[in-house]
Amino acid sequence: MIIDLSESGIADVADLGPERMPEIFESFVAHAIEARIENDIAMKAVVMPVNTEAAQRVQDVLCAFVRRAVHDVVAQAADFRQLGEDRIKDWVDTVYAQAFELLRVLGDNEAR
């Protein structure tokens, strides 16, 4: 998150205006989903390729998928701040499940 903020030119979170909040929210949610997936990998819930380049390809595809899915959900909301906690949890869980399945398929394919 800190790197994302820095790359976006934000040095002080106190300087964030309301126009940047959807971007920050997207980044936070995407990182949270990615962290859940990384935890699953650490718990050996999926098989990952041992080849470094193959593992990097899987990670790149997965991260791009998660970020696009989160962006699409936020973009569809008229005002993401009006989304209730239950609705946010539901779509985070949906994106996570889709990303986990993608990871499983990509990991299996690359591990062969």
N, CA, C and O atoms as a MOPAC input file, in Angstrom:
PM7 MOZYME 1SCF
protein

 N      0.82200 1    -1.17600 1     0.00000 1
 C      0.00000 1     0.00000 1     0.00000 1
 C      0.87200 1     1.24700 1     0.00000 1
 O      0.61900 1     2.18500 1    -0.75600 1
 N      1.88800 1     1.26100 1     0.83600 1
 C      2.77000 1     2.42600 1     0.92900 1
 C      3.47700 1     2.65500 1    -0.40600 1
 O      3.60500 1     3.79400 1    -0.85400 1
 N      3.93000 1     1.58600 1    -1.03400 1
 C      4.58900 1     1.71100 1    -2.34200 1
 C      3.60500 1     2.24400 1    -3.37100 1
 O      3.94900 1     3.12400 1    -4.16000 1
 N      2.37700 1     1.71600 1    -3.37100 1
 C      1.35900 1     2.20700 1    -4.30600 1
 C      1.11000 1     3.69500 1    -4.12200 1
 O      1.02300 1     4.44200 1    -5.09700 1
 N      0.99700 1     4.12400 1    -2.87000 1
 C      0.77900 1     5.54800 1    -2.59900 1
 C      1.95200 1     6.37800 1    -3.09800 1
 O      1.77000 1     7.42600 1    -3.71700 1
 N      3.14700 1     5.90000 1    -2.82300 1
 C      4.34500 1     6.61500 1    -3.25100 1
 C      4.41300 1     6.71900 1    -4.76800 1
 O      4.72600 1     7.77900 1    -5.31100 1
 N      4.11800 1     5.61300 1    -5.45100 1
 C      4.14100 1     5.61600 1    -6.91800 1
 C      3.06700 1     6.52000 1    -7.50200 1
 O      3.19600 1     6.99700 1    -8.63000 1
 N      2.00300 1     6.75500 1    -6.73100 1
 C      0.93900 1     7.65500 1    -7.17600 1
 C      1.24100 1     9.10900 1    -6.85300 1
 O      0.44300 1     9.99700 1    -7.15200 1
 N      2.40700 1     9.35100 1    -6.23400 1
 C      2.79900 1    10.71100 1    -5.90600 1
 C      2.25800 1    11.21000 1    -4.58600 1
 O      2.24400 1    12.41500 1    -4.33400 1
 N      1.80900 1    10.29000 1    -3.73400 1
 C      1.26100 1    10.67900 1    -2.44000 1
 C      2.31600 1    10.41700 1    -1.37500 1
 O      2.65600 1     9.26900 1    -1.09000 1
 N      2.82500 1    11.48600 1    -0.79500 1
 C      3.85100 1    11.34800 1     0.24000 1
 C      3.24300 1    11.42000 1     1.63200 1
 O      3.80700 1    10.88100 1     2.58400 1
 N      2.10700 1    12.07800 1     1.75600 1
 C      1.47300 1    12.26400 1     3.06100 1
 C     -0.01100 1    11.95000 1     2.92400 1
 O     -0.71800 1    12.62100 1     2.17200 1
 N     -0.48800 1    10.93900 1     3.63900 1
 C     -1.89300 1    10.55400 1     3.52700 1
 C     -2.83000 1    11.66600 1     3.98400 1
 O     -4.00600 1    11.66900 1     3.62100 1
 N     -2.33000 1    12.59900 1     4.76400 1
 C     -3.15600 1    13.73200 1     5.18400 1
 C     -3.51000 1    14.61700 1     3.99000 1
 O     -4.47000 1    15.38600 1     4.04600 1
 N     -2.73200 1    14.50700 1     2.90500 1
 C     -2.98200 1    15.31500 1     1.71100 1
 C     -4.00900 1    14.68900 1     0.76100 1
 O     -4.31600 1    15.26200 1    -0.28500 1
 N     -4.53400 1    13.52800 1     1.11800 1
 C     -5.48200 1    12.84900 1     0.22800 1
 C     -6.81100 1    13.60100 1     0.18000 1
 O     -7.39900 1    13.94200 1     1.20600 1
 N     -7.25400 1    13.84100 1    -1.03300 1
 C     -8.56500 1    14.43900 1    -1.21300 1
 C     -9.59400 1    13.36500 1    -1.50500 1
 O     -9.23100 1    12.23000 1    -1.81400 1
 N    -10.86600 1    13.70000 1    -1.41200 1
 C    -11.92300 1    12.71100 1    -1.63100 1
 C    -11.90000 1    12.09800 1    -3.03700 1
 O    -12.37900 1    10.98100 1    -3.23500 1
 N    -11.34900 1    12.81900 1    -4.00100 1
 C    -11.28300 1    12.29100 1    -5.37300 1
 C    -10.32800 1    11.11000 1    -5.48300 1
 O    -10.43700 1    10.32000 1    -6.42100 1
 N     -9.40200 1    10.97400 1    -4.55100 1
 C     -8.43200 1     9.86900 1    -4.57800 1
 C     -8.91000 1     8.64600 1    -3.80000 1
 O     -8.29700 1     7.58200 1    -3.89400 1
 N     -9.98900 1     8.77600 1    -3.04000 1
 C    -10.43400 1     7.70200 1    -2.17400 1
 C    -10.79700 1     6.41100 1    -2.92600 1
 O    -10.43300 1     5.33400 1    -2.45400 1
 N    -11.49200 1     6.46500 1    -4.06200 1
 C    -11.76100 1     5.20300 1    -4.76300 1
 C    -10.47400 1     4.46900 1    -5.14600 1
 O    -10.39800 1     3.24600 1    -5.02800 1
 N     -9.48600 1     5.19800 1    -5.59500 1
 C     -8.19600 1     4.60500 1    -5.97000 1
 C     -7.52700 1     3.95100 1    -4.76000 1
 O     -7.00400 1     2.84100 1    -4.86000 1
 N     -7.54500 1     4.63400 1    -3.63300 1
 C     -6.93400 1     4.10800 1    -2.40900 1
 C     -7.71400 1     2.89500 1    -1.92300 1
 O     -7.12400 1     1.89600 1    -1.51100 1
 N     -9.03000 1     2.97900 1    -1.97000 1
 C     -9.88300 1     1.86100 1    -1.56100 1
 C     -9.60700 1     0.63800 1    -2.42900 1
 O     -9.45900 1    -0.46900 1    -1.91100 1
 N     -9.53500 1     0.82800 1    -3.73900 1
 C     -9.23200 1    -0.27700 1    -4.66400 1
 C     -7.90300 1    -0.93300 1    -4.31600 1
 O     -7.80000 1    -2.15800 1    -4.25200 1
 N     -6.90300 1    -0.11800 1    -4.09500 1
 C     -5.58000 1    -0.63900 1    -3.78600 1
 C     -5.59600 1    -1.42500 1    -2.47800 1
 O     -5.01200 1    -2.50600 1    -2.39200 1
 N     -6.25900 1    -0.88700 1    -1.46800 1
 C     -6.34100 1    -1.56100 1    -0.17700 1
 C     -7.02100 1    -2.92200 1    -0.31300 1
 O     -6.51800 1    -3.92700 1     0.19100 1
 N     -8.15600 1    -2.94900 1    -0.99300 1
 C     -8.90800 1    -4.20200 1    -1.14500 1
 C     -8.10700 1    -5.21100 1    -1.96300 1
 O     -8.05300 1    -6.38900 1    -1.61000 1
 N     -7.48900 1    -4.76400 1    -3.04700 1
 C     -6.68400 1    -5.67600 1    -3.86700 1
 C     -5.54900 1    -6.27900 1    -3.04300 1
 O     -5.29300 1    -7.48000 1    -3.12500 1
 N     -4.87900 1    -5.46400 1    -2.26100 1
 C     -3.79300 1    -5.97100 1    -1.41200 1
 C     -4.32100 1    -6.96200 1    -0.37200 1
 O     -3.66400 1    -7.96000 1    -0.07700 1
 N     -5.49600 1    -6.69200 1     0.18000 1
 C     -6.08000 1    -7.60200 1     1.17100 1
 C     -6.38000 1    -8.95900 1     0.54500 1
 O     -6.11800 1    -9.99700 1     1.15300 1
 N     -6.92900 1    -8.95300 1    -0.67100 1
 C     -7.22100 1   -10.21400 1    -1.36200 1
 C     -5.92700 1   -10.94300 1    -1.68600 1
 O     -5.82700 1   -12.15300 1    -1.48500 1
 N     -4.93900 1   -10.21600 1    -2.18500 1
 C     -3.64600 1   -10.83500 1    -2.50300 1
 C     -3.00700 1   -11.43600 1    -1.25000 1
 O     -2.39300 1   -12.50100 1    -1.31900 1
 N     -3.14500 1   -10.76900 1    -0.12100 1
 C     -2.57800 1   -11.28900 1     1.13200 1
 C     -3.27500 1   -12.57800 1     1.55100 1
 O     -2.62400 1   -13.49900 1     2.04400 1
 N     -4.59600 1   -12.65400 1     1.36000 1
 C     -5.31600 1   -13.89400 1     1.66500 1
 C     -4.81100 1   -15.03400 1     0.79500 1
 O     -4.62500 1   -16.15300 1     1.27300 1
 N     -4.59100 1   -14.74900 1    -0.47100 1
 C     -4.10000 1   -15.77700 1    -1.39100 1
 C     -2.68700 1   -16.20000 1    -1.01500 1
 O     -2.36800 1   -17.38900 1    -1.03000 1
 N     -1.84400 1   -15.23600 1    -0.68000 1
 C     -0.47300 1   -15.56800 1    -0.26000 1
 C     -0.49400 1   -16.45500 1     0.98100 1
 O      0.32700 1   -17.36300 1     1.11300 1
 N     -1.42300 1   -16.19400 1     1.88200 1
 C     -1.56500 1   -17.02800 1     3.06700 1
 C     -1.95400 1   -18.45400 1     2.67400 1
 O     -1.43700 1   -19.41800 1     3.23700 1
 N     -2.85900 1   -18.58300 1     1.71500 1
 C     -3.24800 1   -19.91200 1     1.23800 1
 C     -2.06800 1   -20.63700 1     0.61400 1
 O     -1.91200 1   -21.84500 1     0.79300 1
 N     -1.24200 1   -19.90900 1    -0.11300 1
 C     -0.05000 1   -20.51500 1    -0.70700 1
 C      0.88200 1   -20.99600 1     0.40700 1
 O      1.41900 1   -22.10300 1     0.34600 1
 N      1.06500 1   -20.15600 1     1.42000 1
 C      1.93800 1   -20.52600 1     2.53300 1
 C      1.40700 1   -21.74300 1     3.28900 1
 O      2.18100 1   -22.54000 1     3.81800 1
 N      0.08000 1   -21.87700 1     3.33700 1
 C     -0.53100 1   -23.01500 1     4.02300 1
 C     -0.61200 1   -24.23700 1     3.10300 1
 O     -1.17700 1   -25.26900 1     3.46400 1
 N     -0.02900 1   -24.09300 1     1.89900 1
 C      0.03600 1   -25.16300 1     0.91300 1
 C     -1.34600 1   -25.63200 1     0.43900 1
 O     -1.56600 1   -26.81600 1     0.18700 1
 N     -2.27800 1   -24.65800 1     0.32300 1
 C     -3.61700 1   -24.96900 1    -0.16800 1
 C     -3.63100 1   -25.11500 1    -1.68400 1
 O     -4.58200 1   -25.65800 1    -2.24700 1
 N     -2.58500 1   -24.63300 1    -2.34700 1
 C     -2.46300 1   -24.76400 1    -3.80300 1
 C     -1.03500 1   -25.16000 1    -4.13200 1
 O     -0.11100 1   -24.93000 1    -3.35200 1
 N     -0.87600 1   -25.75900 1    -5.29900 1
 C      0.45300 1   -26.15700 1    -5.77400 1
 C      0.97900 1   -25.04400 1    -6.66400 1
 O      0.31300 1   -24.62400 1    -7.61000 1
 N      2.16600 1   -24.57500 1    -6.35700 1
 C      2.78900 1   -23.53000 1    -7.16300 1
 C      3.98400 1   -24.11600 1    -7.90000 1
 O      4.61700 1   -25.05400 1    -7.41500 1
 N      4.29200 1   -23.57000 1    -9.06100 1
 C      5.45400 1   -24.05700 1    -9.80000 1
 C      6.74800 1   -23.77200 1    -9.03700 1
 O      6.86500 1   -22.76300 1    -8.34100 1
 N      7.70400 1   -24.66800 1    -9.17900 1
 C      8.99300 1   -24.45500 1    -8.51900 1
 C      9.89400 1   -23.55700 1    -9.35200 1
 O     10.82500 1   -22.94900 1    -8.82300 1
 N      9.62700 1   -23.47000 1   -10.64600 1
 C     10.37400 1   -22.61200 1   -11.55000 1
 C     10.06100 1   -21.14700 1   -11.22700 1
 O      8.89500 1   -20.75200 1   -11.21100 1
 N     11.08100 1   -20.35600 1   -10.97500 1
 C     10.90600 1   -18.96100 1   -10.57900 1
 C     10.16600 1   -18.14400 1   -11.63300 1
 O      9.28200 1   -17.35500 1   -11.29900 1
 N     10.52100 1   -18.32800 1   -12.89700 1
 C      9.86500 1   -17.55400 1   -13.96600 1
 C      8.39300 1   -17.92600 1   -14.07200 1
 O      7.54400 1   -17.05500 1   -14.26400 1
 N      8.08800 1   -19.20200 1   -13.95000 1
 C      6.69200 1   -19.64900 1   -14.02200 1
 C      5.90000 1   -19.10300 1   -12.83600 1
 O      4.76200 1   -18.66000 1   -12.99400 1
 N      6.50300 1   -19.13500 1   -11.65700 1
 C      5.83200 1   -18.60000 1   -10.47400 1
 C      5.57700 1   -17.10300 1   -10.62900 1
 O      4.52600 1   -16.60900 1   -10.22200 1
 N      6.52500 1   -16.38100 1   -11.21000 1
 C      6.35500 1   -14.94500 1   -11.43500 1
 C      5.22600 1   -14.68700 1   -12.43000 1
 O      4.44500 1   -13.75200 1   -12.25200 1
 N      5.13600 1   -15.50800 1   -13.47700 1
 C      4.03600 1   -15.36000 1   -14.45000 1
 C      2.68700 1   -15.55800 1   -13.76700 1
 O      1.75100 1   -14.79200 1   -13.99600 1
 N      2.59200 1   -16.57400 1   -12.93900 1
 C      1.35100 1   -16.83400 1   -12.21200 1
 C      1.01200 1   -15.64200 1   -11.32700 1
 O     -0.13300 1   -15.18900 1   -11.31300 1
 N      1.98400 1   -15.13400 1   -10.59400 1
 C      1.74500 1   -13.99700 1    -9.71300 1
 C      1.30900 1   -12.76500 1   -10.50800 1
 O      0.38900 1   -12.05800 1   -10.09600 1
 N      1.95200 1   -12.50800 1   -11.62400 1
 C      1.60500 1   -11.33200 1   -12.43000 1
 C      0.17100 1   -11.41400 1   -12.94900 1
 O     -0.57400 1   -10.43600 1   -12.88900 1
 N     -0.20900 1   -12.58300 1   -13.45700 1
 C     -1.57100 1   -12.77000 1   -13.98000 1
 C     -2.57700 1   -12.62600 1   -12.84400 1
 O     -3.60500 1   -11.96300 1   -12.98800 1
 N     -2.27100 1   -13.24700 1   -11.73100 1
 C     -3.17900 1   -13.20700 1   -10.58700 1
 C     -3.37300 1   -11.78300 1   -10.07800 1
 O     -4.50500 1   -11.35600 1    -9.84800 1
 N     -2.28500 1   -11.04900 1    -9.90100 1
 C     -2.38700 1    -9.66800 1    -9.41300 1
 C     -3.16200 1    -8.79100 1   -10.38800 1
 O     -3.97500 1    -7.96600 1    -9.96900 1
 N     -2.92000 1    -8.96100 1   -11.67000 1
 C     -3.65100 1    -8.18600 1   -12.68100 1
 C     -5.14200 1    -8.51200 1   -12.62900 1
 O     -5.98700 1    -7.62300 1   -12.73300 1
 N     -5.45300 1    -9.79100 1   -12.46700 1
 C     -6.85500 1   -10.20500 1   -12.37600 1
 C     -7.52800 1    -9.56800 1   -11.15800 1
 O     -8.61200 1    -8.99500 1   -11.27400 1
 N     -6.88800 1    -9.66700 1    -9.99800 1
 C     -7.46800 1    -9.12900 1    -8.76500 1
 C     -7.67500 1    -7.62900 1    -8.89100 1
 O     -8.74500 1    -7.12200 1    -8.55400 1
 N     -6.67800 1    -6.92200 1    -9.36600 1
 C     -6.79900 1    -5.46300 1    -9.47900 1
 C     -7.89900 1    -5.06200 1   -10.46000 1
 O     -8.64300 1    -4.11500 1   -10.20300 1
 N     -8.00600 1    -5.77400 1   -11.57900 1
 C     -9.05700 1    -5.46900 1   -12.55400 1
 C    -10.43400 1    -5.76800 1   -11.97400 1
 O    -11.36100 1    -4.97700 1   -12.14600 1
 N    -10.57900 1    -6.89700 1   -11.29100 1
 C    -11.86800 1    -7.27000 1   -10.70600 1
 C    -12.29800 1    -6.26100 1    -9.64400 1
 O    -13.46300 1    -5.86700 1    -9.60000 1
 N    -11.37700 1    -5.84700 1    -8.79800 1
 C    -11.69500 1    -4.85700 1    -7.76700 1
 C    -12.05200 1    -3.52700 1    -8.41500 1
 O    -13.01500 1    -2.87500 1    -8.01200 1
 N    -11.27900 1    -3.12600 1    -9.41500 1
 C    -11.56900 1    -1.86700 1   -10.12000 1
 C    -12.97100 1    -1.90500 1   -10.72800 1
 O    -13.72300 1    -0.93700 1   -10.61700 1
 N    -13.31800 1    -3.00800 1   -11.36400 1
 C    -14.63000 1    -3.12400 1   -11.99700 1
 C    -15.76700 1    -2.99500 1   -10.98900 1
 O    -16.77200 1    -2.34100 1   -11.27100 1
 N    -15.62100 1    -3.60700 1    -9.82600 1
 C    -16.66400 1    -3.52200 1    -8.80400 1
 C    -16.80700 1    -2.09000 1    -8.30000 1
 O    -17.92200 1    -1.58500 1    -8.16700 1
 N    -15.68900 1    -1.44000 1    -8.02100 1
 C    -15.74400 1    -0.06100 1    -7.52500 1
 C    -16.30800 1     0.86000 1    -8.60500 1
 O    -17.08500 1     1.76600 1    -8.30400 1
 N    -15.92300 1     0.63400 1    -9.84800 1
 C    -16.41400 1     1.48000 1   -10.94400 1
 C    -17.92600 1     1.32300 1   -11.14300 1
 O    -18.59800 1     2.26800 1   -11.55500 1
 N    -18.45500 1     0.14400 1   -10.85300 1
 C    -19.88800 1    -0.08200 1   -11.01800 1
 C    -20.71700 1     0.54200 1    -9.90200 1
 O    -21.90600 1     0.80500 1   -10.08300 1
 N    -20.10100 1     0.77900 1    -8.76000 1
 C    -20.81900 1     1.39400 1    -7.63900 1
 C    -20.95300 1     2.88500 1    -7.89500 1
 O    -19.97200 1     3.55200 1    -8.22400 1
 N    -22.14600 1     3.40300 1    -7.74900 1
 C    -22.35000 1     4.84400 1    -7.94200 1
 C    -21.49100 1     5.62200 1    -6.95000 1
 O    -20.87600 1     6.62800 1    -7.30500 1
 N    -21.45500 1     5.15700 1    -5.72600 1
 C    -20.61500 1     5.77200 1    -4.70000 1
 C    -20.16300 1     4.63800 1    -3.78700 1
 O    -20.94200 1     4.14000 1    -2.97400 1
 N    -18.90500 1     4.23500 1    -3.92300 1
 C    -18.42200 1     3.07700 1    -3.17500 1
 C    -18.54300 1     3.28100 1    -1.66700 1
 O    -18.60800 1     2.30600 1    -0.91800 1
 N    -18.57500 1     4.53000 1    -1.21100 1
 C    -18.70000 1     4.79000 1     0.22500 1
 C    -20.08100 1     4.40800 1     0.74500 1
 O    -20.27700 1     4.24900 1     1.95000 1
 N    -21.04000 1     4.26100 1    -0.17400 1
 C    -22.39000 1     3.88200 1     0.22500 1
 C    -22.57400 1     2.36200 1     0.27600 1
 O    -23.61400 1     1.87300 1     0.71800 1
 N    -21.56700 1     1.62700 1    -0.17400 1
 C    -21.64900 1     0.17500 1    -0.09200 1
 C    -21.62800 1    -0.23100 1     1.37800 1
 O    -20.80200 1     0.25200 1     2.15300 1
 N    -22.51100 1    -1.09100 1     1.73900 1
 C    -22.52500 1    -1.56500 1     3.11800 1
 C    -21.41500 1    -2.57000 1     3.36400 1
 O    -20.86300 1    -3.15000 1     2.42900 1
 N    -21.09900 1    -2.76400 1     4.62400 1
 C    -20.03000 1    -3.69700 1     4.99100 1
 C    -20.30900 1    -5.10900 1     4.46400 1
 O    -19.40000 1    -5.78700 1     3.98300 1
 N    -21.57400 1    -5.55100 1     4.55800 1
 C    -21.91500 1    -6.89400 1     4.07500 1
 C    -21.72700 1    -7.01400 1     2.56900 1
 O    -21.23900 1    -8.03200 1     2.07800 1
 N    -22.11000 1    -5.98600 1     1.84700 1
 C    -21.96100 1    -6.01600 1     0.38400 1
 C    -20.48300 1    -6.02200 1    -0.01500 1
 O    -20.08300 1    -6.74600 1    -0.92700 1
 N    -19.68700 1    -5.22000 1     0.66500 1
 C    -18.24800 1    -5.19700 1     0.39000 1
 C    -17.64800 1    -6.56200 1     0.68400 1
 O    -16.86200 1    -7.07700 1    -0.11200 1
 N    -18.00800 1    -7.15200 1     1.81600 1
 C    -17.49400 1    -8.47000 1     2.17000 1
 C    -17.89200 1    -9.50200 1     1.12400 1
 O    -17.08300 1   -10.34900 1     0.74700 1
 N    -19.13900 1    -9.43500 1     0.65100 1
 C    -19.60200 1   -10.38800 1    -0.37200 1
 C    -18.77900 1   -10.29700 1    -1.64100 1
 O    -18.35300 1   -11.32300 1    -2.17200 1
 N    -18.54300 1    -9.08000 1    -2.14500 1
 C    -17.79600 1    -9.00100 1    -3.39800 1
 C    -16.32300 1    -9.26400 1    -3.20400 1
 O    -15.66900 1    -9.76600 1    -4.11800 1
 N    -15.77300 1    -8.94100 1    -2.03700 1
 C    -14.38000 1    -9.30900 1    -1.76200 1
 C    -14.25700 1   -10.83100 1    -1.76400 1
 O    -13.32400 1   -11.38400 1    -2.34600 1
 N    -15.20600 1   -11.50600 1    -1.10700 1
 C    -15.18200 1   -12.97200 1    -1.08400 1
 C    -15.33800 1   -13.55500 1    -2.48400 1
 O    -14.70800 1   -14.56100 1    -2.81100 1
 N    -16.17100 1   -12.93100 1    -3.31100 1
 C    -16.37000 1   -13.40300 1    -4.68800 1
 C    -15.09400 1   -13.24000 1    -5.50200 1
 O    -14.67700 1   -14.17000 1    -6.19300 1
 N    -14.47300 1   -12.07200 1    -5.42900 1
 C    -13.22100 1   -11.83300 1    -6.16400 1
 C    -12.14900 1   -12.78800 1    -5.65300 1
 O    -11.39600 1   -13.35600 1    -6.44400 1
 N    -12.07400 1   -12.96800 1    -4.34100 1
 C    -11.09900 1   -13.89400 1    -3.76500 1
 C    -11.31200 1   -15.30700 1    -4.30500 1
 O    -10.35200 1   -15.96200 1    -4.71300 1
 N    -12.54700 1   -15.77900 1    -4.31300 1
 C    -12.83500 1   -17.14000 1    -4.79300 1
 C    -12.46000 1   -17.28900 1    -6.26300 1
 O    -11.89200 1   -18.30600 1    -6.66100 1
 N    -12.77300 1   -16.28500 1    -7.06500 1
 C    -12.41300 1   -16.33000 1    -8.48700 1
 C    -10.89400 1   -16.32700 1    -8.65600 1
 O    -10.35300 1   -17.07800 1    -9.46800 1
 N    -10.22100 1   -15.49300 1    -7.89900 1
 C     -8.76200 1   -15.41100 1    -7.98900 1
 C     -8.11600 1   -16.70200 1    -7.50100 1
 O     -7.13000 1   -17.16000 1    -8.07900 1
 N     -8.66100 1   -17.28700 1    -6.44700 1
 C     -8.11500 1   -18.53700 1    -5.93400 1
 C     -8.25800 1   -19.64800 1    -6.97000 1
 O     -7.33800 1   -20.44500 1    -7.15800 1
 N     -9.39700 1   -19.70300 1    -7.63800 1
 C     -9.59100 1   -20.71500 1    -8.68200 1
 C     -8.62800 1   -20.47400 1    -9.83900 1
 O     -8.05300 1   -21.42000 1   -10.37800 1
 N     -8.45200 1   -19.21700 1   -10.22100 1
 C     -7.48700 1   -18.88300 1   -11.26600 1
 C     -6.09200 1   -19.31600 1   -10.84600 1
 O     -5.35600 1   -19.89700 1   -11.64400 1
 N     -5.72700 1   -19.04300 1    -9.61800 1
 C     -4.42200 1   -19.44700 1    -9.09900 1
 C     -4.25500 1   -20.96100 1    -9.16400 1
 O     -3.20700 1   -21.46300 1    -9.56900 1
 N     -5.28400 1   -21.67200 1    -8.76600 1
 C     -5.22500 1   -23.13100 1    -8.78100 1
 C     -4.97700 1   -23.63900 1   -10.19800 1
 O     -4.11400 1   -24.48900 1   -10.41600 1
 N     -5.72400 1   -23.12400 1   -11.14300 1
 C     -5.58200 1   -23.56100 1   -12.54500 1
 C     -4.20900 1   -23.17000 1   -13.08600 1
 O     -3.52000 1   -24.00000 1   -13.67800 1
 N     -3.80400 1   -21.90800 1   -12.88800 1
 C     -2.50300 1   -21.46000 1   -13.39800 1
 C     -1.35700 1   -22.22800 1   -12.73300 1
 O     -0.41600 1   -22.65300 1   -13.40200 1
 N     -1.44600 1   -22.40000 1   -11.41900 1
 C     -0.41300 1   -23.14100 1   -10.71000 1
 C     -0.29200 1   -24.56800 1   -11.19100 1
 O      0.81000 1   -25.07900 1   -11.39300 1
 N     -1.44700 1   -25.21300 1   -11.37600 1
 C     -1.43900 1   -26.60500 1   -11.87500 1
 C     -0.84000 1   -26.66700 1   -13.27100 1
 O     -0.03000 1   -27.54700 1   -13.56400 1
 N     -1.23800 1   -25.73200 1   -14.13700 1
 C     -0.73200 1   -25.73800 1   -15.52000 1
 C      0.77300 1   -25.48600 1   -15.57400 1
 O      1.48700 1   -26.14900 1   -16.32700 1
 N      1.25800 1   -24.53200 1   -14.77900 1
 C      2.67800 1   -24.20300 1   -14.79000 1
 C      3.51900 1   -25.28400 1   -14.09900 1
 O      4.69600 1   -25.45300 1   -14.41700 1
 N      2.91500 1   -26.00900 1   -13.16100 1
 C      3.66200 1   -27.03300 1   -12.42100 1
 C      3.91300 1   -28.27000 1   -13.27500 1
 O      4.75100 1   -29.10100 1   -12.92700 1
 N      3.20800 1   -28.39800 1   -14.37200 1
 C      3.36300 1   -29.57000 1   -15.24600 1
 C      4.60100 1   -29.51500 1   -16.07700 1
 O      4.86200 1   -30.43000 1   -16.85700 1

